[in-house]
Every structure is written in C-alpha cells, then in structure tokens.
C-alpha cells in the first residue's frame, strides 16, 4: 500500500513540476492585482489548463505525502 502511495506522490510531484515549468511568466505588474488582464485565465486557454493541472497535482501530492507519512509511521516493521 505504501508503495502505491509513494508512486502517486512521485507522479503528481512530477506533473506539478512540469506544469509549473510550462507556465508563462506572470510579470504583468499591477494588471494582475487590479484584474485588468481578464483574458489570461479564461477556460480553454493553455494557461488555464496548466493552472488547473498545477492546482490538482499539488493537492494530490500533498495528500499522498501525508498518507505516506502516516503509513510509514504506523506500519509495523
């Protein structure tokens, strides 16, 4: 069971790294804060897809790391 959780953690971590590397730089200055650039994260764009992949893979990675730590400390050896 712990091997499966570790594999999920590794795969989701790799997906998170890849999604973050492929995202374009967000150096728009104050337009990000004021919301002037509303076309950036519209559904169907590449940025929107990469942002969602990064968010979901980060949540999966965090939960699988917590589950792996729980299994590590509560499995008799």
PLY file of the C-alpha trace (Angstrom):
ply
format ascii 1.0
element vertex 77
property float x
property float y
property float z
element edge 76
property int vertex1
property int vertex2
end_header
0.00 0.00 0.00
2.78 2.42 0.86
4.49 1.72 -2.48
1.33 2.72 -4.36
1.03 5.92 -2.34
4.70 6.71 -2.96
4.25 6.18 -6.71
1.24 8.52 -6.71
3.31 11.12 -4.82
6.17 10.88 -7.30
3.91 11.09 -10.35
1.89 14.01 -9.03
5.09 15.80 -8.00
6.49 15.36 -11.49
3.24 16.64 -13.00
3.39 19.66 -10.71
6.96 20.47 -11.71
6.20 20.09 -15.41
3.05 22.23 -15.17
4.94 24.99 -13.36
7.82 24.94 -15.84
5.48 25.18 -18.83
3.52 28.14 -17.45
4.47 31.51 -18.90
5.99 34.17 -16.69
3.42 36.24 -14.83
5.22 39.57 -14.72
2.29 41.77 -15.64
2.84 44.21 -12.81
-0.26 45.81 -11.37
-2.62 44.45 -14.03
-2.66 41.14 -12.15
-3.69 42.86 -8.92
-6.29 45.12 -10.49
-7.74 42.39 -12.70
-7.24 44.30 -15.94
-5.94 41.28 -17.81
-9.05 39.11 -17.70
-8.24 37.15 -20.88
-5.34 35.30 -19.31
-7.17 32.63 -17.32
-10.24 32.09 -19.47
-11.44 28.49 -19.81
-9.98 26.80 -22.85
-6.62 28.56 -22.84
-3.31 26.85 -22.24
-2.61 28.95 -19.14
-5.94 27.94 -17.64
-5.24 24.26 -18.28
-1.75 24.43 -16.80
-3.04 26.32 -13.77
-5.65 23.65 -13.11
-3.16 20.81 -13.62
-0.77 22.50 -11.18
-3.50 23.04 -8.60
-4.88 19.50 -8.71
-1.48 17.81 -8.83
-0.33 19.92 -5.86
-3.34 18.81 -3.81
-2.83 15.17 -4.79
0.88 15.41 -4.00
0.24 16.92 -0.57
-2.41 14.36 0.36
-0.31 11.44 -0.86
2.71 12.68 1.12
0.56 12.91 4.25
-0.82 9.42 3.61
2.67 8.06 3.00
3.96 9.58 6.24
1.00 8.07 8.11
1.64 4.64 6.59
5.37 4.93 7.29
4.93 5.60 10.99
2.01 3.22 11.59
3.23 0.14 9.73
4.88 -2.46 11.95
8.36 -3.48 10.91
0 1
1 2
2 3
3 4
4 5
5 6
6 7
7 8
8 9
9 10
10 11
11 12
12 13
13 14
14 15
15 16
16 17
17 18
18 19
19 20
20 21
21 22
22 23
23 24
24 25
25 26
26 27
27 28
28 29
29 30
30 31
31 32
32 33
33 34
34 35
35 36
36 37
37 38
38 39
39 40
40 41
41 42
42 43
43 44
44 45
45 46
46 47
47 48
48 49
49 50
50 51
51 52
52 53
53 54
54 55
55 56
56 57
57 58
58 59
59 60
60 61
61 62
62 63
63 64
64 65
65 66
66 67
67 68
68 69
69 70
70 71
71 72
72 73
73 74
74 75
75 76
